[in-house]
């Protein structure tokens, strides 16, 4: 079971209608909109420190370590940016109640992930469910092993996927292009998993969805490729995915960019609250969206 901490107001937006394959709508926030602006840098620099050891036997033109320069990455508008939904492994985590559930006045959604077969619309193979890694809470050896495994997962995925012949041709004729794709994989799925030790109380598991931002540069490039496909994905689908970005305002006036990701209503099994005064409000929202069978439990 996985748990999502949020406010009562957000609960109303998450619940669409039950039963439905699109019954739960979560907002995946863009990584550069996070409160901690240095978080992505932490992951990138951790990978950069470890990659030279992983790649020491490779020819210079087949290494990706040189791609992990934070100053270059943060201004490159063509790179994919992770969009993230935060989940955790406990339904009664004081840190999460305080920081993600309206200071204890919000709710926790219990999501049945027994099969981990989470199905999304759009381009589902681009979405992954991954546990965070906390520096200082795991050893350097464990962090090295995790990044090494993911490095080879990225390469293996290319060489065994539906376009493996094309991938082998890239590796043979254009190795730098091939390794840049591995770098993209590490940027998209590994860097956003690595966090500082101070965040360990969150025990976070993330739904990660890397996508280019809908900048003029990206849109111009993709519009020139309309009607074609990249690694078996239709460019028109990529354009729709990238342009399907939404924006909301935080209470402090900051802009937050996000994507909507839908889950089946059947995954919601229970709603927990800590503030008993919110019970009737939570039940009313559930009833209004045809989730009346979902129990609201008060955590003491």
N, C-alpha and C positions, 0 to 999 in steps of 0.2 A: 504494500500500500504506500502511496506517495501523498503528500499533503501540500496544499497551496494556501498560504496565509494572505488575507486581503481584507479590505474594508466592506462594510455593509453596502455602501454605494456601488463598489465594484462588483459585488455579488449580483446586483440587479443587472449589470451589463454583461456578466459572464453567462447567466442563465438565459437561453433563448427559448427553447420549447422542448418538451419531452413527450413521447419518445422521438428522438431524431439523431441522425448521424452528425448533425451540426448543432446539437443541443447545448454544447458548452463552447463559449467563445473566449479565448484567452488573448491577452495582449503581449506580444513579444517585443520588448523595448529594445531600441537600437543601442548598441554598446557605448557610443559616444555621448549618449544622453544620460548615462549613469551618474549618480552623485559623486562617486569616486572616479575622477578623470584619469587617475594613474593606474587603474586596475588593469586595463588592457596592456599597458607598458610592462607591468609585472610579468605577465605571461610571455610576452614577446622576448623580454630580456632573459627570462629563465630558459627559453628554448634556444636563444642565441648562444648562451653559455655552454649548453650541452651538445649542440649539433657538431662542433668541430671534432669531438671525440667519436661521434657516430660515423662521421664522414671521412675519418682520417685516411682510409684506404682507397677512397674514390679519387678520380682525376679531378683537377680544379674545376673543369667545366661541368661537372656532375654534382657539385655541392650546392646546398641551399643556404648555408649559414650566413653568407654575405647578404642575403635578402632580408635578414632580420635586423634592420636598422630602424630604430624607433622614430628618429627625426624624419626619415624618408617616408615611413609607413603612415605617420599621422597626417601628412599633407597630401597623400596620394588618393585622389578622389575616384580612381578607377578600381581600387581594391575592394573586395567584398567586406562588409561589416557584419559581425554577428548580431543577430536579434535573439533575445534571451527571455525565457520564461523561468521563473524561480520556483522550484519545488524543494521539499525536504523530507526527511525520513521519520520525523516525530510529530505527533499531533498536539503535543503540549510542550513547546519549546519557548521558554520565557523570553529569550532574545528575539525570536521571530514574532511573538505576540506584540512585543513592544515596538519593534522597528517596521513590521510589515502588515500588522493587523490593527491599525488605528489605536496604538497604545493599549491594546487589550480589549478594545470595544468592537473589534471586527469579527471575522469568522475564519474558520479553517475548513477547506474542502477536502474530503477524503476521496482519493481517486484510485480505483482498482487498476493496478498495472501488473497484475499477476503474470500475464503473458508478455509484457513489454511490447506488445504488438500495437503500438500507438499509430493510428491512421489519420493522416492529414490530407486535406485537399491540396491541389496545386502540383508541386513536385516533391512528393513525400520522401524520396530517397535522399533528399538534401537535408532532411531534418533528423537530428540525433538526440538521444537522451543519454547524458553523461554526468557522472559524479565529479564534483570539484576536487581539486588537489590543493592542499594547504601547505605552503612552504613553512618549514619548521615543525610541522606535525607529521610529515613523512620524511624519511631519510633521503639524503642525496642519491643514494643507490636506487631507492624506489622511484624517485622522480626521474632519474636517468632511464630506468627500465620502462617507465610509462611513456616517456617521450620517444624512446627508441621503438617501442611497439607501434606507436601511432605513426611514426615516420614510415615504417614498413607497411603498415595498414594502408596509408595513402598510396604508396607505390603499388602494393599488391592489388588494391581496388582498381587502379587504372589498368594493370596488366591482365586482370582476370575478368574485367567487366565486359559489357556488350560490345564495346569498341576496342577490344584488346589488340586486334591487328593494327589499328591506327596507333594505339599507344606504343606498341613495339617499334613501329616505324619512326615515331617521334623519338623514342629512346635511342634508336640507332642513328638517325640522321640529324636530329635536332635535340640533343640531350639537355641543353639549357632550357628549352621550352618544356620538356618533360619534368625537369626538377622544379621549375617554377610552379607547375601544377601541384607538386608535393608541398611546396611552400604555401600555396593557397590553402591546401587542406589543413596544414598545421596552424595557419593564421585563423582559419574559420572555426576549427573544432577543438584545437588543443589550447591555444593561448587563452581563450575565455574560460577555461577550466581551472587555471592556475591562479590562486589567490593568496593574499597574505595571511599569516597565522591568526591575526586578530579577528578574521571572519569565520574561524573554525566553528564557533557556536551555532552557526547557521546550518551546518551539516547539509549543504546544498547539493541538489541534483538539478541540472539545467537541461531544459529543452533548448537546443541551439539550432539556429536557422540562418546560415550565412547568406547574404545577398548584397549585391551592389546597391548603393544609394541612387535614387533617381536624379542624378546630377545631369546637367546638359551634356557633359563629356560622354557619360555612359549612354545616354539616350541617343546621341548622334551616332555613336559607334554601332549600337544594336539596330538602329533604324536602317543602317546601310547593309545589314545582314538579314533583313526580313525575308522570310520564305526559305531560309536555310536551317541547318541544325548544327549544334555543337555537342559532340559526344552523345549523340542520340537524343538530345533535348531540343525541341523546336525553339528557334529564336523567338518566335511570336509568344510562346509560353513564358520564356525568360523575360521578355518585355513586360508582359502582364504582371508577372511576379514582382519585378522591380518597381513598377509604377504603382502597385497596390500598397502604398505606404500611407499611413494616416498620421495625424498630428493632434496632440492635445496640449493643454496648458496645465502646468503644475500650479499649486496654490501660490507659489512665489513668482509666478509669471513666466518661468522658463518653458521653452518649447520641448516637448518629448515626442519623438518619432517612433512609430511602432507598426507592427503588422498583426492582423487578426489571424489566429490559428484556431481551427475548430476541432473539437473532440466529440465522440458520441456521448449522448446524455447518459447512457448506461454505465459509464465509468464513474459517475458520481454516486457514492454509496452512503455518505453521511455528511452532515454539517456540524461542526463544533463551534461553540461560543464560550467565552469566559465571563462576559458581562450578561447576567440573567435578564437585564432590562432590554436586551436586544433580541430576546427569544421570539416575541410576537412579531417583530419586524422581519426577522429572518424567515419565519414560517409563512408570513403573508407573501413574501417574494417567491418562495418556493411554490406555494399554491397557485399564484398568479401565472407561473410559467409551466404549470402541469407537472411539477416535481413534488406533488403532495405526499408521495410515498416515502420521501427522504426524511429520515429522522434528524431532528435538531437536538444535540446532546450538550448539556452544560458541563464544562470541565471545571472542577473545583481546584 
